């Protein structure tokens, strides 16, 4: 998806009927951060439990 597609998806008038407290880009960014954090934790756990995998 291109940036212009994402921009269009976040146009306020299109989503004005939704009861959102936060703007959609912020929600999307938080979701992305959560996924990255989970990935980091998994990688760390793998390194701790089996160091030979991640050399």
HURA-V646076 format. One record per backbone hydrogen bond with DSSP energy under -0.5 kcal/mol. CO is the residue of the C=O (numbers start at 1). NH is the residue of the N-H. If there is no record, write none. Layout:
{{CO | NH} {CO | NH}}
//
This chain:
{{2 | 6} {3 | 7} {4 | 8} {5 | 9} {6 | 10} {7 | 10} {8 | 11} {11 | 14} {11 | 15} {12 | 15} {12 | 16} {15 | 18} {18 | 20} {23 | 26} {23 | 27} {24 | 28} {25 | 29} {26 | 30} {27 | 31} {28 | 32} {29 | 33} {30 | 34} {31 | 35} {32 | 36} {33 | 37} {34 | 38} {35 | 39} {36 | 40} {37 | 41} {38 | 42} {39 | 43} {40 | 44} {41 | 45} {42 | 46} {43 | 47} {44 | 48} {45 | 49} {46 | 50} {50 | 53} {50 | 54} {52 | 55}}
//
